[in-house]
Amino acid sequence: MANILPVDPKVFPLESIPSVLKIFKNELEKPDPDLALLSIIAGAVENSMTCNKNIASNENDIYDEQKLPSLQYNILNALYTKFHSIIKGSIDVTQYKSKYATRELIRKVSDVIWNSLTRSYYKDRAHLQSLYSYMTGNKLDCFGVAFAVVAGCQVLGFNDVHLALSEDHAWVLFGENSQETAEVTWHGKGSEDKRGQSVESGINSRSWLYVNGYPITCNRHMEVAALVSSINPSLTVTTDCLEVSIFQQELLWLLYDMGYLDKYPMALGNLAELEELKPTDGRVPCFSLLQQGILTARKYYNNMHVYPYTYQAGYFYRHNLYKQAFNSWANGSDVIKQYNYSRDDEEIYKEVMEIANELIPHIMKVVSSGHNAHSLLKDPECFADLLRFYDGICMWEEGSQTPVLHIGWAKPLVNTISKFDSSVRSQVVIINNENHDDSIINNNNDSCKTLENSNITDITMDPKDSINPKIKALTAACGERLLNRDFLLQGGCEPFVGEASTSVELKIEMKPKLILYSQKMKGLKDLLLAEKLNTHAISLQLTAQSQVQFNKKGQAPRDDSTGSRTKRSRRE
């Protein structure tokens, strides 16, 4: 067999993470890194340590987290050669005179990949996203198919073909300036007939699956980041392989240092989760990576990505920072309200339903007893964030052809609202926005907060160590002035006795203002603020079928790049 693997045979066998990192670094320093090579190597590491975990450990062995199973040159060369042979042996490139790929070529490459797969359905199966899985078992998940198509086009010399990634789907860009789009994989069962079609209809439908035309548009180096982000360390549903986690973590840091995660919010979220589990000395901390992911989504993707907020909220939730979690979930819901719900949005639907029906009720249970009793339940800002979260979900449903909310949503909401006393609920000033269509369509990077003073914590500061500057100012002034009793009990007045309006900088507004956008939540306004809750009426209003016509929100905002995932814990 000819030796075509573009790596010096002398560096083999690869037996440690540093040896693999060196190959990745060498490729990333090139203008056109070899996707097939890197995907086969990464897949070989992942699969050997997760799918074939049958090597008995010796008590006398010294554990080395940098050590990998031996990867031999001849095996990797055979797999690499096989991929090249499949692609080049199936497509006659002499038929294509242009240096740019055509829709017909894209369809042919995707047909080659698709027709060589085993006839099984692989949704939610782990470790099937790499070319190693394809070459050794003819199995790929939907991200793997899209990646293989791009790698195949690279083998044929068409370097205009690149990945486009939403938060749960992948397609390709091609042509001069990457202005054309094409489906090359499936999403859900039985959608293979979409291959070769433009994604324009998905964008125009305002489906979350196509992120309103603001996907991550990859170059070659970001495609390497995508394959690294797609590495799955899981051994079981609840257990990860430590060595694979470390392998992925170090590769992500390599990409981070080279600047290839700067426009990749989900990869930043993956790295943050890995850092939370096993922090790296001297590195950017987990919380700052999460903040960076949010800022990246706002700067480059018009705040159209939801997962950066759910990543951050998950961190807050695990660290019992429940108020911050409420705020992050509400910020994520501000993104969701810009979409029309469709059945293609199954993954984000499951995520939102888990938050509403499991995580928030758990928080309510925790803060209703013990030393945390009533802490959040007396905070009107938390109540406002709760309403903002549900307002976003109702707006997501509004104008969609498929309902979102049913009685299973109503019961947890009513139970949660009932935990807040009327004296707390009445402090929220609710404003009905009558021009919500324009405000959504014209959304920009700075307009994703509808709750006043709902600011993101400074990117360098862990929220566990932060203190509201207003509280600092108030505390400092207490040594010189006498606190106003009415301010302590009710808020909304001057903090110190004998002051009129001389301490504007210390005046704290105790009544958060909340703008409601959805018709359902507007209809609930009086019920939500009533001294005695009418839980039955709230349930009826929340689950009523929306009467708003389809496409009420207007057409999707467009990006200069036409049409233009991979969440580690929620892989397709």
HELIX and SHEET records of a PDB file:
HELIX    1   1 PRO A    9  VAL A   11  5                                   3    
HELIX    2   2 ILE A   17  LEU A   28  1                                  12    
HELIX    3   3 LEU A   35  THR A   50  1                                  16    
HELIX    4   4 TYR A   73  SER A   90  1                                  18    
HELIX    5   5 VAL A   93  GLN A   95  5                                   3    
HELIX    6   6 ARG A  103  ASN A  115  1                                  13    
HELIX    7   7 LEU A  131  GLY A  137  1                                   7    
HELIX    8   8 CYS A  142  VAL A  155  1                                  14    
HELIX    9   9 GLU A  176  SER A  178  5                                   3    
HELIX   10  10 GLU A  192  LYS A  194  5                                   3    
HELIX   11  11 GLU A  200  ASN A  204  1                                   5    
HELIX   12  12 TRP A  208  GLY A  213  5                                   6    
HELIX   13  13 ARG A  220  SER A  229  1                                  10    
HELIX   14  14 LEU A  242  ASP A  257  1                                  16    
HELIX   15  15 PRO A  265  LEU A  277  1                                  13    
HELIX   16  16 CYS A  286  TYR A  300  1                                  15    
HELIX   17  17 TYR A  307  ARG A  318  1                                  12    
HELIX   18  18 TYR A  322  ILE A  336  1                                  15    
HELIX   19  19 ARG A  343  ASP A  345  5                                   3    
HELIX   20  20 GLU A  346  GLU A  354  1                                   9    
HELIX   21  21 ILE A  355  LEU A  359  3                                   5    
HELIX   22  22 ILE A  360  VAL A  366  1                                   7    
HELIX   23  23 GLY A  370  ASN A  372  5                                   3    
HELIX   24  24 PRO A  380  GLU A  397  1                                  18    
HELIX   25  25 ILE A  407  SER A  418  1                                  12    
HELIX   26  26 SER A  422  ARG A  425  1                                   4    
HELIX   27  27 HIS A  436  ILE A  441  1                                   6    
HELIX   28  28 PRO A  463  ASP A  465  5                                   3    
HELIX   29  29 PRO A  469  ALA A  477  1                                   9    
HELIX   30  30 ARG A  485  GLN A  490  1                                   6    
HELIX   31  31 VAL A  504  LEU A  506  5                                   3    
HELIX   32  32 GLN A  519  LEU A  529  1                                  11    
HELIX   33  33 THR A  535  THR A  543  1                                   9    
SHEET    1   A 2 LEU A  14  SER A  16  0                                        
SHEET    2   A 2 LYS A  67  LEU A  71 -1                                        
SHEET    1   B 4 GLU A 180  ALA A 182  0                                        
SHEET    2   B 4 ALA A 170  PHE A 174 -1                                        
SHEET    3   B 4 HIS A 162  LEU A 165 -1                                        
SHEET    4   B 4 ILE A 216  THR A 217 -1                                        
SHEET    1   C 2 VAL A 429  ASN A 432  0                                        
SHEET    2   C 2 LYS A 513  LEU A 516  1                                        
END                                                                             
